[in-house]
């Protein structure tokens, strides 16, 4: 409870409050309830810092306000001195406070007439809706602090830029969008929002807000696990594809659990399947599944790829965020029941695509059904066909052999243990008890991507590189073994 001084807002708190007043409350008073930052989240933060540092190189001679965020008052003094210095043409991390809101501006650039441009740096490849209130709150504070703002720009990554493999051309790597008009148009709304958010923080108790889809849009709230801890095991949010209107209708009727949804309530066929599985505590397996699972050609391949999408391209001829496949795993089931495992992992700081393709084509050969999970591998194969045009016919033949196990399960299967998700991580433990990812050092694709980039970084120690390599091989191999085990178990249940 806020029995003492009302906390000040920051840009991040302001944006959190726009998403959810309860998120703002917890951010100010109950920060210990937040879920710890995951390795993937930390890697994303690190990318943002790297891109931000690159952006400052476009403004040589700029002054960095070095005080930490908890030294805001001192940072304001240093910022004021830099602004008053006629020799300073740009400032990084400038600190301001106005109307109980603290900000640190990425870049301020002085214009010839003594005004200032605000430049907000983003690691995205375009201007997104959430970026507008982000720059608008900064504009509000800067103007209120007496700084004469000329224009407001959002500096983001140009994903059409092609790296030559030698020198990163920052002028081409970044794109600039003028968002002045958008920022100015929100100023009255910004003032009203600040008033509403501060009023929330002055209240004697936290706002009563039920968790729902807003908790994950535009970002997943750090307090999601805390706020959903008492929700039913089979929450109505698990109903795949349920509209916000129906969620609101059910919540208005006091219905939180799937078990409590009346039989007469209109649901889609998939939602009805989920409800029945939960209510009856039994799996749904359609009669058509067996024939689809058995309609195969041996040897059967269970295939998985891992890719990296570095924001700052590492290899010649690649673009920012271009998906670069660096690993594959293939569990091969022969008609006599024997199982063979083949795999590839690039472990050098080089473009892995040529080796990836050569080893993959050899492993897959010319025969056999290839099971994948989702169409992700199809997209990678199509991209590789564009990069290696002489191999297009080989890639086309592989695509013709693909069979999507994810689509098959979504069409024909539901276990209440899926909890509304058809991801491999959710499906595996429900169908194959005893198999899950919780004991793996790497547990999801994004983490694998960041770990690979860390593995090939020259600054990573030899010992750590070896450890990451082992973890990557274990993770990707587990994915393909999981698909094989899922098919085995479903055939038993048919």
N, C-alpha and C positions, 0 to 999 in steps of 0.2 A: 504493500500500500504506500502511496506517495505522501507520507506525512511530513516530509521535509521539503527542501527546495525543489522546484519543478526543473527537471533536466532540460537542457537546451536541445534543439533539433540539430541534426546534421543533414547533409544531402541524403545519405543512406537511410537515416531514420525517417526523413520526409517521404522518400519513395516507398519505404516499408509501410508507412502509415497510409499512403494512397492505396496500397494493396489490401491492407487489413489493419484496422485500429488496434486489434488485440496483439498483432505482431509488433506494432510500435510500443505498446504497453510493456510487453515482455522484453523488448530490446532495451528499454530504459530501466525497468525494475527487476526483471527476472532473467537476466542474461544466462545464468547458470542452467536454465531449463533448455537452452538451445542444444541441438545435436552437434557434436564435434564436427569440425570441418573434415570432409573426407579427402583422401589423396587426390581424387579426381577434381574436386572443387578447388583444392589448393593449387593443382596444376593449372587450372583455368585462371585463377588469380595471378599466378606467376606469368602466364602468357600476357595478361593485361598489363602487368608491370613492364615486361620486356618491350611490348609494342609502345607503351607510353614513353619509355626511355628512348626508343628509336625516333619517336616524333620530335623530341627535344633537339635532335641533331639537325632538324630543319631550321632551327633558330640559333645559329652559332653566337656565342657570347652571352647567352641568356643567363640570368641569375637564378639559382635554385634556393628556395626557402627551405633550409635544411632541418628546421625544428620538427620534432615528431608531432603526431596528431594530438597527443596529450599535453603538448606545450603550445597550445593555441594562442594564448595571450602574447607570448614572446614571438610567435610566428607572425602575428599581426603587426607588431612593432617592426620586425625585420622587413615585412612586406611594405609597410609605409615608407621606410627608408629607401627601399629600392624604387618605389614609385616616384619619389621626390628626386632621385638621382638622375640628372639629365642624360647621363651616359648609358643608362640602362634602356635597352630596346625591347627586351622580353623577359618575362618572369615565369618560373616554373613553381607550381605548388603554392601560389600566393594565397594568403590566409585572410579571411574577412569574417565579420559577424554583424548581423543586422536583424532586428525583429526576432531575437532569440534563435536565430539560425546561423550555424557555423558552416563555412565551406572552405575547401581548398581547390582553387582553380587549376586545371592541368597546365594551361599556357595562357598568358596574357601577352599580347603583342602591341607595342606602341605604334600608332599611326603617325604620319607626317604632321598632322595638325594637333598632335598631343592627346588624342583620344586613345582608346584601347580596344583591341579585338579580343574577344573571348574564344579560345579554341579548346573544345572538349575532345579528348582522344578516346576512341573506342576500338576494340579489337574485332568488331563485327565487320561485315563486308557491305553494309548498307545502313541507312538511317532507319531506325526502328521506332515504333510508336512510343515506347517507354523512354527513348532518348529525349523527347521533347520536354516533358516535365523536368527531366534531369538538367537540361541547360536552362530552362525557364526559372527554376529556383535559384540557380547561380546568377542569372541576369538580375533577378529581383534583389538579391543580397548585394551585388556589386553596385547597382544603381542606388540602392538605399544607403550604401556606404560612401556615396559621393563620387564614385568613379564614373567617368563619362565613357560609356560603351558605344563604340562605332558599329561593329557587326558581331554576330555570333556564328561561329562555324563549328561543324562537327567533322572531325578528321577521322576517317575510317579506312580500312584496308581495301585496296583495289584488287579484287580476285581475278582480274584479267591480266594482271602483270605477270610476265614470264621472267623468271630468274635466269641469268646467263651463266650461273655457276661460279662467278668470280666476285663481283661487287654488287651489293644490294643497292639498287637505284631508289633512294627514298622518295624522290619526287614522283616516280611512277608507282612505287609501292603503296603510297597513300593517295586517297581521294578526299577532296574537301567539299562539304555541302553547306551552303549558307542557310541557316535556320533562324535567322533574325526575326522574320515576320512571325514565325510560329511561336518563338519564345516571347515576343512582345504581346502577342494576342492572348497569352495565358496569364498575364500579370494580375488581373483582378481575381482570377480563379486561384492563383498561387496564394494571394493574401488571405482569401477565405479559407483555403485549405490549412494554412498555417494556424489560423485562429481555431479551426475545428480540431486540429491535432493537439494543440496546446490545451484546449479545453478537455480533451480526452485524458491528457496526462494530469490535469488538475482534479479529476474526479476521484472520489474516495475508494472506488473499486474498479477492477478491469471491466471493459465492455463485454457484454454477453454476445459472443459471435460463435456460431457453430462452424466447425471445419467443413469445407466443401471444395469445389473446383478452384475457387479464387485463391486458395492456399498455394496453388502451383502455377499461377499465372500473374505476371510474366515470369516469376521465379518461384521455385519451391521454397517455402518458408522454413527457416531454421528451427521453428517450433512445431513443425508438423507432427513429429513423433509424440511430443508432449500433449498436444491438443487432441490427438486421436487415440490416446492410450486407453480410453474407456469406451471406445466405440465397439459395437457388436463384432464378433468374430467374422461374420459375413455381413458387412455393412452394405447399404444400398448403393454406395459408390462403386461396388464391384460389378454392378450390372453393366456389361459391356455396351458402350454406345448410348447410354441413357442420357436424355436431354436434360438441360438445366431446368426446364419447365417441369418435367416429371420429378426431378429431385426435389424441387421446391414444393410440389404438390404432396409428395410423400412425407416430407419433413413437416409440412403444415398439418398433416394428419397424425403427427407424432410417431411416424414409422421410420425407424433407423436401420432395422435389420431386415435382410431379405426374407427371413422366415415369416415376418409379420405382414408381408405384402398379400392382400386378399387375392384369391383365385380369379376374381372378376376384373382385377386391375389390368388394363391393356399393356401388354409387353410385346416386344419383337420375339421372333422365334428363338433367337439366341438367348435373349434375356429370360424367356420362359424356361429354356433348357437349364440355365443357371439356377433359377428359382427352384425348379423341381429337384435338381441335384442336391441343393442345400437342404430343402425341406425333407426330402426322402433319404438323405444321407447315403446316396448311392451314385455311382458313375453312370454317365450316359455314353454309350458307344453305339453308333448307328450300324445297321445291317450291311451298309455298303462299304464300310471301312476295310473289311478283310480283303475284298477283291482288289481294292486300291493298293493295299500294302503288299499283296502278293503279285501284282502286275509289274514285275521287274525282270531285268536281265542280269544274270550273273557274269562276272563278280559285281557285287553291290558295293558302291563307294559311299561313305559318309564323309562329307567334305565341309570344311570350315576355313574361312580366311580371317586374318587380322590385318587391319590397315592403320596407317597413321595419316593425320591431316594437319601437318604443322602450319601454324599461322604464318610463320616466317619460313619461306621455302628453303630447303637444304640442298636440293639437287638441281642441276642444270636442266632447263626446259620444263620446270614445274612451276605451278602457280600457288599462291597462298591458299591454304585449306584444301588443296587437291589431295584426293585419297590415293595414298601410295601403299599397295599391298606389300607386306614384308614377311608374311608367314602363312603357311597352310598346313592343315593336318588332314590325313585321309585314312580312315579305318576301312579296310577292304574285307568284305565277307564273301568267301567262295562257296560254291554249291555243295561242297563236302563238309561245310560247317566251320572250316578253319578261318581264323581272323588274323589279318596282317595289318601292321600300322606303318605308314610312311609319313614323313614330315619334312618341312623345310622352314628354316628361320635364317634370315639375313642378319649377320652380327657385325657387319662392318659399316663404317660411315660412307656409304656409297648408295647410288640408286639401285634398289633391289629388284626392280621389275624384270630385267632380262633373266636373271637367275630364277626368279619366282616362276616365270612363264616356262622356261626350259624344264625345270624340275617337275612342275605341275603336269605338263603335257606328257612327260614320260610316265609319271605315276598313274595318270588316268587311263593311258592307253587308248584303244579304239572301241572298247566294249564295256558294257555294264551300266546299269542305272546309277545315277549320282544323286544321292539324297542331300539336300541342303535344308537349312532352317531359315525361312523368310527368303525374299528375293535379293537379299544383299549381295550374295555371290554373283548373281546374274548381272547386276549393275557393274561390278568390278570387272567381270569378263568382257562386258561391252566396252568399257573404258580401255581395257588392254587391247581390244581389237582395233580401236582407233589409234593407239600408240604403236602397235605392231601390225600394220595393214597387210603384210605378207602372210600373216598367220590367221587372217579373218576366217578362212574356211575351217581351220582347226577349231577355232573358238566357237564357230557356229555349230559344229558337230557336238561339241561339249554341251552347249546350251540345249540342244535337242534331247540330251540324255538326263537333264535335270528333273528332279521330282521334289516339290516343296513339302516337307513334312509338317511345317508350321500351318500351311493352308489346309492340309489334310486333317490335322487335329482340330483346328478351329471349325471345320465343316462337320466333323463326325464325332468329336469327343468332348466330354466335359467331366472333370473331377472337381468336387467342391474344394479340394485342396489347391486348385488353381487360383482361387481368390480373385477371379475376374481377369486374370492375366494369362496370355498365351505365350509369354516369353519362355525360352528354354529354361531359365533359372526357376520359373514358377512351375512349369510342367513336369520337369524331371523328378523332383522329390515326391510329387503327388502320384505319378505313374510308377516310378521305380523307388520304393522306399529304401532308404539307406544311401542313396546317391544325392548329393547336393554339393554346393560350391563353398560352403561356409569355412572349410578347412584349407582352402586354396589361398595362397598369398595374393594372387590376382583373381578377381572374381567377376570382372565384366570387361567388355570390349574397350571402353574408353580408357580404363585403367591400363589395359594391355598396350594401347596406343602410346600413352604417356611414358610407360615404362620402357618401351622400345626406344623412344627418342632419348630417354635418359641413358639407356644402354649404349647407344652409339655416340653419345656426347664424349668428346675427348677428355673432359674434366672428370668423368666417372672412373673410379679406380678399377683395376683389373679384377679384384675380388668381387666388387659389386656387379660388374658386367657379367661375370660368371653366374652369380646368384640370380640376376634378372633373366638371363638366358634360360636357366633351369626352370624358373617360374613361368616364363612365357610358353615353353614347350609343354609343361604340365597343364596349363590352362587350355591351350588350343586343342591338345590331345583329349582333354576331358570333354570338350564340346562334342567332338565327333564320336567318342565312345558313348556319350550320353544319347546321341541320336540312335545309335545301334541298339542300345539297351531299351530305349523307349519303343522302338519298332518290335523288338522281341516280346516285350511285355504286352503290348497291344494285341499282337497275334495270339498270345495265350488267352486274352480276354474275349476275343471275337467268337 
